[in-house]
Amino acid sequence: MTPLLELRDLVVAYRSAAGVTHAVDQVSLDVARGETLALVGESGSGKTSLGRAVLRLVPTTSGTVRFDGSDVLALREDALRAFRRRAQVVFQDPNASLDPRMRVGDIVREGIEIHALASPEQAELRVARLLEEVGLTPSDASRHPHEFSGGERQRIAIARALAVEPEFLVLDEAVSALDLLVRAQVLDLLARLQAARGLTYLFIAHDLAVVERIATRVAVMHQGRVVECAPTAELFRAPQAPVTQALLAAIPRIDW
């Protein structure tokens, strides 16, 4: 079966006065339909740059990104708009990604209106259903983001991403700013949404304890390169790369 997402020799380089930094360096990966590929690594390993390059939120230097067989880097205008409906992102910090001046209903409805997916009356119903689907209530549509907890704001961000009915989500440290209980609740929500909607996830994280709960496979990045990629259970049982072993060793353990 053809993967939903294919990366081949992807390079993302940033130029500065100090020279050229290769945030992503010759990365090749596949993501199958319906799976969760976790992309993990220490801060500065290049995982967020890779996730944003996949969505064309940052420019690529070389390499290819194919989504459902199409060359993402060659898409223009209408084709790019169509791709961005199929592939969405949930960022780490909902405080920064949600407009504080907008009501929640307007935030979730915005994508529906941009892509002309429903009449105004139908859009209202879709917003109400989306809020319920992520564990909020239709009445929350009239409130502003600052009136919600961090976990609730991230649910709003997830509802916004789902509003355009995507197939693929980049989850960029989407639970790392949440406390342990809320983190578990949002991970359970993501798993339910994936099962119900047939979603494919690129799950970016630095915490392997989080990854173990949700990922089908894990790719480990270090200094811009993928140094190890394996099914989750196999990687946890027998990590090969030193950086993977270090990340596993950093998981807190409680001895009773």
Summary of the structure (lengths in Angstrom):
residues: 256
radius of gyration: 18.5
end to end distance: 46.5
largest distance: 58.4
contacts: 810
relative contact order: 0.17
helix: 43%
strand: 26%
